[in-house]
């Protein structure tokens, strides 16, 4: 586990960046950036909205699941179980101090987890670069 600047404990492999926008708007912006890059949005999950429906409260927390089979399939061919970590996901959330964040799992960490780093380096580098680009668009 890694300690972030705001004292939130972050699991290894998780990249978390501050967002200038509330969770919903951050995910709206991320959705647009993902679509503009030719990827597919698989699902969007409003965890806080679901909590409200069962009478529970939760700070704003929304998940976007997205990807491109041209990038993900070769990784799954190299290590089929990587499919549990793909397609990619990003979580927009608000902490207890009402700061907004966007988190995603580092593709390098995913590849390392399944032992396919060297054989899939080009694909992983492209995923990492794409994620840096779309998350920057969404948060700033």
ABEGO torsion letter per residue (X at the ends): XBBBAAGBBBBBGBBBBBBABBAAAAAAAAAAAAAAAGBBBABBBBAAAAAAAAGBBBBBBBBBBBEBAAAAAAAAAABAAAAAAOBBBBBBBBBAAGBBBBBBBBAAAAAAAAGAAAAAAAAAAAAAAAAAAAAAAAAX
